[in-house]
Amino acid sequence: MTSAPEMTSAQPQATIKEWKEIVAPFQVPSVPRSVWQIVNTFVPYILTWYAMYRSLSVSYWLTLAFALLAGLLVVRTFIIFHDCGHGSFFKSKRASSILGFICGMISFTPYSHWRWQHSIHHATSGDLDRRGDGDIWTMTVKEYQEAKPGRKLFYKIVRNPFVLLILGPLLLFLVYQRFPSSRAKGKDRTSVMWMNLALLLMVVGMSWIFGFKNYVIMQLPVTMFAGMAGIWMFYVQHQYEDTYWEHRDEWDYTSAALGGSSYYKLPKILQWFTGNIGFHHVHHLSARIPNYFLEDCHNSHPMFHSIKPLTFWASLKSINLRLWDESDRRLISWKEYKQRYGQKASAASFAKVAKEEDFDLSLPDEAGPSMS
């Protein structure tokens, strides 16, 4: 199974005051670093789109290869978008909003609405009593046992890797993001409308430049690849065996950040494309740290050094995790659930029961991943 991060007994237990002093030097954005990141992300992205278009006359397989590269650059663009939402990329709120909106067009995500929703995720991550805002839908063993057969089947479908990583990206970015939350208000709500209008204009403009058919067959794989990578990153940042979940009375912000957000140690090239967001434990401790300072902050103090890294190959095992076992305080797979609790009902039996009972297909509020 997959375990990360691991809080050892030797780890310094910093107070809130202490860790705030540790992270403070890294919370000031660097304009030169931010501008350079914009250049080294947007310029390759534009050139890759040109290469995709030219490759259409050679081979669509070559186009897909360029689309994969463009998708990874969209992930990097989303990290800039993400930092703008936290106010960590520029000191200027106006500059952050303008750049965030532009990055939101590239990633098909409404800026203000996402920023509002994502702030809730940071304030409630790891809290069993406040699940549902911008996280992966996760049931406890008890909740699953008490659920109706139709809801159990639906949960299995949602947590299926094919649905999560293949269907999920297109549904999330092309459909789900086009509608505001029922709880969104004011500019957070209207930002979805403005983004939809901007995307319509972008589609018209790109279709005029490349041709509608060419644009579609280039944009869809780019969105697909970017969404797969983004959803996987968000999944593995909080969904690993020994992650942190507590009920609200016992929930602690520092423990949730360091124990419930992985230190995802990626190869350097993937670390670059994902904007250092693998240092997610640092990011959740202080969202005001720009992505380009996350690694420096991690390396700056022993408090972070005893957190066990989650490697890429080890992280693949986490896709099998499904339910939070409160008795063992860890995520378990369906196999472990059946072994421990004797539940051997198959999807076929659930489908049979579902014909006789009404489906309860309601998701928790805002259960979609936000690629934090």
C-alpha positions in Angstrom: 0.0 0.0 0.0 1.0 3.6 -0.3 2.0 5.7 2.7 2.9 9.3 2.7 3.6 11.5 4.3 4.7 9.9 7.6 4.9 12.0 10.7 7.7 10.4 12.8 8.2 10.8 16.5 11.5 12.6 15.7 9.7 15.3 13.7 9.8 18.7 15.4 6.3 19.7 16.5 6.2 23.3 15.6 3.5 25.6 17.0 1.4 27.8 14.7 3.6 30.8 15.7 6.8 28.8 15.0 5.8 27.5 11.5 4.4 30.9 10.5 7.9 32.3 11.2 9.5 29.5 9.2 7.3 30.1 6.1 7.2 33.9 6.3 10.4 34.6 4.2 8.9 32.5 1.3 5.6 34.3 1.1 6.7 37.3 -0.8 6.3 36.9 -4.5 9.2 37.7 -6.8 8.1 39.8 -9.9 11.1 38.6 -12.0 10.4 35.0 -11.1 6.7 35.4 -11.8 7.2 37.1 -15.2 9.8 34.6 -16.3 7.4 31.7 -15.4 4.7 33.4 -17.5 7.2 33.6 -20.4 8.5 30.1 -20.1 5.0 28.7 -20.0 3.0 30.7 -22.4 5.6 30.9 -25.2 6.1 27.1 -25.4 2.3 26.7 -25.2 1.7 29.0 -28.2 4.5 27.3 -30.2 3.1 23.9 -29.4 -0.3 24.9 -30.8 1.4 26.0 -34.0 3.3 22.7 -34.1 0.0 20.8 -33.6 -1.6 22.6 -36.5 1.3 22.0 -38.9 1.5 18.3 -37.8 -2.1 17.7 -39.0 -0.8 17.5 -42.5 1.7 14.9 -41.5 0.1 12.6 -39.0 -2.6 12.9 -36.4 -0.4 10.7 -34.1 2.2 13.4 -34.2 -0.5 15.9 -33.4 -1.5 13.8 -30.4 2.2 13.8 -29.3 2.2 17.6 -29.4 -1.2 17.6 -27.7 0.3 15.7 -24.8 3.0 18.4 -24.5 0.4 21.1 -24.7 -1.6 19.4 -22.0 1.3 19.3 -19.6 1.8 23.1 -20.3 -1.8 23.6 -19.5 -1.1 21.9 -16.1 1.7 24.4 -15.6 -0.6 27.2 -16.6 -3.2 26.0 -14.1 -0.5 26.3 -11.3 -0.1 30.0 -12.2 -3.9 30.3 -12.2 -3.9 28.5 -8.8 -1.3 30.9 -7.4 -3.2 33.9 -8.6 -6.2 32.6 -6.8 -4.3 32.4 -3.6 -2.8 35.9 -4.1 0.7 34.4 -4.1 1.8 35.1 -7.7 1.7 38.9 -7.6 1.2 41.4 -4.8 -1.3 43.2 -6.9 -4.8 41.8 -6.7 -5.8 43.3 -10.0 -2.8 41.8 -11.8 -3.6 38.4 -10.2 -7.2 38.7 -11.3 -6.3 39.6 -14.9 -3.7 36.8 -15.3 -5.9 34.4 -13.4 -8.8 35.0 -15.9 -6.5 34.5 -18.9 -5.1 31.2 -17.4 -8.7 30.2 -16.6 -9.6 30.5 -20.3 -6.7 28.2 -21.2 -7.8 25.7 -18.5 -11.6 26.2 -19.1 -12.0 27.2 -15.4 -13.9 30.3 -14.1 -11.4 32.2 -12.0 -13.5 33.9 -9.2 -15.8 30.9 -8.7 -12.9 28.5 -8.5 -11.0 30.8 -6.1 -14.0 30.9 -3.7 -14.5 27.2 -3.9 -10.8 26.4 -3.5 -10.5 28.6 -0.4 -13.1 26.4 1.3 -11.1 23.3 0.3 -8.0 24.7 2.1 -10.1 25.6 5.2 -11.7 22.2 5.5 -9.2 19.7 4.0 -9.1 16.6 6.2 -12.2 17.5 8.1 -14.7 14.6 8.0 -17.6 16.8 8.9 -16.9 19.4 6.2 -16.2 17.3 3.2 -17.5 18.1 -0.3 -15.9 21.3 -1.4 -13.4 20.8 -4.2 -12.3 17.3 -3.1 -12.6 13.8 -4.4 -15.9 12.2 -3.1 -14.7 9.9 -0.2 -17.0 7.8 2.0 -16.2 6.3 5.3 -16.7 2.5 5.8 -19.7 3.2 8.1 -21.3 5.6 5.5 -20.8 3.0 2.8 -22.3 0.2 4.9 -25.4 2.4 5.6 -25.9 3.6 2.1 -28.6 2.3 -0.2 -27.6 -0.2 -2.9 -28.0 2.4 -5.7 -25.8 4.9 -3.9 -23.2 2.2 -3.3 -23.1 1.4 -7.0 -22.9 5.1 -7.9 -20.0 5.6 -5.5 -18.2 2.6 -7.1 -18.7 4.1 -10.5 -17.5 7.6 -9.5 -14.4 6.1 -7.8 -13.6 3.8 -10.8 -10.2 4.8 -12.4 -11.7 4.9 -15.9 -14.4 7.3 -14.9 -12.1 9.4 -12.7 -9.2 9.7 -15.2 -10.8 9.2 -18.6 -14.3 10.5 -18.6 -13.7 12.8 -15.6 -11.4 15.3 -17.3 -13.8 16.2 -20.2 -16.9 16.2 -18.0 -15.2 18.4 -15.4 -13.7 21.0 -17.6 -16.1 21.1 -20.5 -19.4 20.5 -18.6 -19.2 20.8 -14.8 -17.2 24.1 -14.9 -19.9 25.7 -17.0 -22.3 25.9 -14.2 -22.0 27.8 -10.9 -22.5 26.2 -7.5 -26.0 26.7 -6.0 -24.2 28.3 -3.0 -22.1 30.8 -5.1 -23.1 34.4 -4.9 -22.3 37.7 -6.5 -19.1 37.9 -8.6 -18.2 34.3 -7.8 -21.5 33.3 -9.5 -21.3 35.7 -12.4 -17.7 34.8 -13.1 -18.9 31.5 -14.5 -21.1 33.4 -17.0 -18.2 35.7 -18.0 -15.9 32.8 -18.4 -18.4 31.0 -20.6 -18.7 34.1 -22.8 -14.9 34.4 -23.0 -14.6 30.7 -24.0 -17.2 31.1 -26.7 -15.3 34.0 -28.2 -12.0 32.0 -27.9 -13.6 29.0 -29.7 -14.9 31.3 -32.4 -11.5 32.9 -32.7 -9.5 29.7 -32.7 -11.9 28.2 -35.3 -11.4 31.2 -37.5 -7.6 30.7 -37.3 -7.4 26.9 -37.6 -10.8 25.9 -38.9 -13.5 24.5 -36.6 -12.7 20.8 -37.2 -9.0 21.3 -36.8 -9.5 23.3 -33.6 -11.8 20.6 -32.1 -9.5 17.7 -32.9 -6.6 19.6 -31.3 -8.4 21.1 -28.3 -10.1 17.9 -27.1 -6.9 15.9 -26.6 -5.2 18.9 -25.0 -8.0 19.2 -22.5 -8.1 15.4 -22.0 -4.4 15.1 -21.3 -4.3 18.2 -19.1 -7.4 17.0 -17.2 -6.0 13.5 -16.6 -2.7 14.9 -15.3 -4.5 17.5 -13.2 -7.1 15.2 -11.7 -4.4 12.6 -10.9 -2.2 15.2 -9.2 -5.2 16.4 -7.1 -6.2 12.8 -6.3 -2.8 11.7 -5.1 -2.2 14.9 -3.1 -4.9 13.8 -0.6 -5.8 10.2 -1.4 -3.1 7.9 0.0 -3.2 5.2 2.6 -2.1 7.1 5.7 -3.7 10.5 4.9 -5.3 12.6 7.5 -9.0 12.7 8.3 -10.6 13.8 11.6 -14.0 14.9 12.8 -14.3 18.6 13.3 -13.9 18.5 17.1 -10.5 16.8 16.7 -9.4 18.5 13.4 -6.2 20.5 13.5 -5.1 22.8 10.6 -1.3 22.1 11.0 -1.8 18.3 11.2 -4.2 18.4 8.2 -1.6 20.3 6.1 1.4 18.2 7.0 -0.3 14.8 7.5 -3.1 15.1 5.0 -1.3 16.5 2.0 1.4 14.5 0.3 5.0 15.3 -0.5 4.8 13.9 -4.0 8.4 13.6 -5.2 8.4 13.6 -9.0 11.2 13.5 -11.6 12.5 17.0 -12.2 10.8 17.3 -15.6 7.4 16.5 -14.2 8.1 18.7 -11.2 8.6 21.6 -13.6 5.4 20.9 -15.6 3.4 20.6 -12.3 4.9 23.8 -10.9 6.3 22.2 -7.7 2.8 21.5 -6.5 4.1 18.0 -5.3 5.3 19.9 -2.2 1.7 20.0 -1.3 2.3 19.7 2.4 4.1 23.1 2.2 1.4 24.6 0.1 -1.4 23.6 2.5 0.6 24.9 5.4 0.8 28.3 3.7 -1.0 28.9 0.5 0.7 32.3 0.2 3.9 30.8 -0.9 4.4 31.1 -4.7 4.9 27.7 -6.5 8.6 28.6 -7.3 9.4 28.9 -3.6 7.7 25.7 -2.4 10.8 23.5 -2.7 13.0 26.1 -1.1 10.7 26.3 1.9 10.6 22.5 2.1 14.4 22.4 2.2 14.7 25.2 4.7 13.7 23.5 8.0 13.9 20.1 9.7 10.1 20.3 10.3 9.6 19.2 6.7 12.5 16.7 6.4 10.9 13.8 8.2 7.8 13.7 6.0 8.2 10.6 3.9 8.0 11.4 0.2 5.6 9.6 -2.1 7.3 8.5 -5.3 5.6 8.3 -8.7 5.7 4.5 -8.9 4.5 4.1 -5.3 1.7 6.6 -5.9 0.1 4.4 -8.6 -1.0 2.0 -5.8 -3.2 4.7 -4.4 -5.7 4.4 -7.2 -7.0 1.2 -5.5 -8.0 3.1 -2.3 -11.7 3.6 -1.9 -13.0 4.1 1.7 -11.8 5.8 4.9 -11.6 3.2 7.7 -12.1 5.2 10.9 -11.1 2.2 13.0 -7.7 1.9 11.3 -7.4 5.6 10.4 -6.4 4.9 6.8 -7.8 4.5 3.3 -8.5 1.0 2.2 -9.3 -0.8 -1.0 -12.4 -2.8 -2.0 -10.4 -6.0 -1.5 -9.4 -5.0 2.1 -13.0 -3.9 2.7 -14.4 -7.3 1.7 -11.7 -9.2 3.7 -12.3 -7.1 6.8 -16.1 -6.6 6.7 -17.2 -9.6 4.7 -18.9 -7.6 2.0 -18.9 -9.7 -1.2 -21.6 -8.1 -3.2 -20.6 -7.5 -6.8 -21.6 -4.7 -9.1 -23.9 -7.1 -10.8 -25.9 -7.7 -7.6 -26.1 -4.0 -7.0 -27.4 -3.5 -10.5 -30.1 -6.1 -9.9 -31.2 -4.5 -6.7 -31.2 -1.1 -8.3 -34.0 -2.2 -10.6 -36.2 -2.6 -7.6 -35.2 0.4 -5.7 -34.8 4.1 -6.5 -31.2 5.3 -7.1 -29.9 7.9 -4.8 -27.4 9.5 -7.1 -26.9 12.8 -5.3 -23.3 13.7 -4.7 -22.1 15.8 -1.8 -22.1 19.5 -2.6 -19.3 20.4 -4.9 -17.7 17.0 -5.0 -15.7 17.7 -8.1 -11.9 17.9 -7.9 -10.4 21.4 -8.0 -6.7 20.5 -8.8 -5.5 22.3 -5.8 
